[in-house]
Amino acid sequence: MDLINIILQGVLVGGLYALFAAGLSLIFGVMRLVNIAHGDLIVLAAYIAMEVIRLSGLPPLVALIFVVPVMAAFGYALQRGILNRTLGGDLLPPLLVSFGLSVILQNGLLAVFTADSRKLDAGVLETASVSFGGLSIGLLPALMFATAVAVIAALQFMFYKTALGRAFRATSDDAEIAELMGLDRRRVYAWAMALCLGVVAIAGVFLAIRSNFDPFMGPGRLIFGFEAVIIGGLGNLWGTLAGGVILGVAQGLGAAIDPGWQILAGHVAFLLILAIKPRGLFPRMDG
Amino acid sequence: MMQFTISRATITSRIAGVFALLLLVVLAAAPWWASSSFLHLAGEFAVYLALATLWNLLAGYTGLVSVGQQAYVGLGGYITFSLALFLGVHPLLAIPLAGLVAALVAIPVASLVFRLAGAYFAIGTWVMAEVFRLIAAQATALGGGSGISLPATVTKELGGKWLREASIFWLALALGAGCLALVYLLLRSRIGLALTAIRDSEVASTSLGIRIGRVKHVLYVLVAGLTAMIGALISLQKLRVSPDAAFSVNDWTAFVIFIVVIGGIGTIEGPIIGTIVYFLLREFLADFGTLYLLFLGTLAIVVMLGAPKGLWGYAAERFGWSLFPVGYRIHFKE
């Protein structure tokens, strides 16, 4: 029963990792950009949520009504103002600029909010649970997982059933031909980044409810998201969810053996899958 | 009939070469004329110069952008401490051994991370460094998460205070100058021609018969070994290793990337200029703490967007300077 419980908790945490990963996957799919600052943006969203809550007194999940649009607008501006200038054939500029951005975000948050670790208080939601047959499922982890499924389903729908998704796919396939058809690549990219940071906002708020956060947590979240993307296979959003779940379960099992092995076990699972199936479990796209 | 001669050196480069040798001699004598705080600073300068030169060799010439070189810095330190503590190896002898062991470790690591293309390679190397850090934190014999200091018995093997400081400084100087010389000679050689070709166009260089995969693999392992030697030296400079400091992504990779980007990526001179700029900024702005890092990050972004070839690349293009020429020049005579 213990083992089943550990796996179940791991699966649910996997939902959070899938939320970290979904934006990363979206951006890579549309413009082949790997944003090193992705994790720091998740942390930024958590701090924005904290401020929104402090000013408005809203519960964290309701505060999303403000955090999501703010982050999305920031994403749009970031892409148009900085990141669009780095895109071209060369790999280095986007990578190094987003790396610089990561350092700026970390130290900016440190300067404004100090290094103290914070947490968002979601009240009774944090402790509520339902139990059946000896298993107990926390309401928060369950909600997190359900949100991940809903976000990925929504992204999937957007990608394949809407005009915006068509623009994303066309630009991803061949940006120049897409421009000939009247799409403005810069705007398409900006919308993709806006969408990505909308998802990041949701991930950030759940992160902040679930555990303590501080300005330097970003890189770790980037790595979890990245691992989920690679385990699941590039370009496959449902695969990313599976990747998050595998990562969560591996970490849970590692922690059960020795608390010091929690993160390490996740990395080892990732490296094993990389060794056995370099293209991930459910690949759909070439790197 | 048109006659021509081919030369590799320029007047500037000859002057630079003589100047560099003189500087090396003067610096080698530093333990006799300089204070120990100068030796410390110069040693640190050499460490960053070497790290930047090596990172530039990977990223600037083969497009292998690693965000995980701290894996080898930390590994070098931990191997040195293990050899000195458990096997009684003399700390100075442990440095080349650390390089060798790390290069061996880098072979399987490379075959894993090379499966990730482009930018995902960068994060893959970072994961690797995290794995190394977490394993080091589990090594209770080496102090676990809080690290361990080199015991006085081992420190004594390095001699008295003057000799210890002097020999660590000489080592730093040798590694700094050695890495620079190695990269210069490497780039002038046949492999260098291949590397420059890969830098300019992977597709074209493949069609010319360069085995890109193999060149990258060999280079990655070489750089890993040398980076570990620098890491070994750093651990002796600090006389202490701990997982968070030895595998610090900020200290050993972020700063190094900023140095190379600001100085000029894909040139030999770039890392030198970048290291000078970095140390000047640090001397003047380090008191500002986090604001200093904010400034450094912003500067790197501005340079990357405005002058992607960095300060040196900008100057070289504008004035035709070259301190370390690796190409061939043809001079025509009427």
Interface residues (C-beta under 8 A of the other chain):
Chain A: R32 L33 V34 I36 I82 R85 T86 L91 L92 P93 P94 L95 L96 V97 F99 G100 L101 S102 V103 I104 Q106 N107 G108 L110 A111 P219 L222 I223 F226 E227 I230 G260 W261 I263 L264 H267 V268 F270 L271 L274 A275 P278 G287
Chain B: A59 G63 V65 V67 L112 R115 L116 A117 G118 A119 Y120 A122 I123 G124 W126 V127 E130 V131 L134 I135 A137 Q138 V249 N250 A254 I257 F258 V261 I265 T290 L291 L293 L294 L296 G297 T298 A300 I301 M304 L305 P308
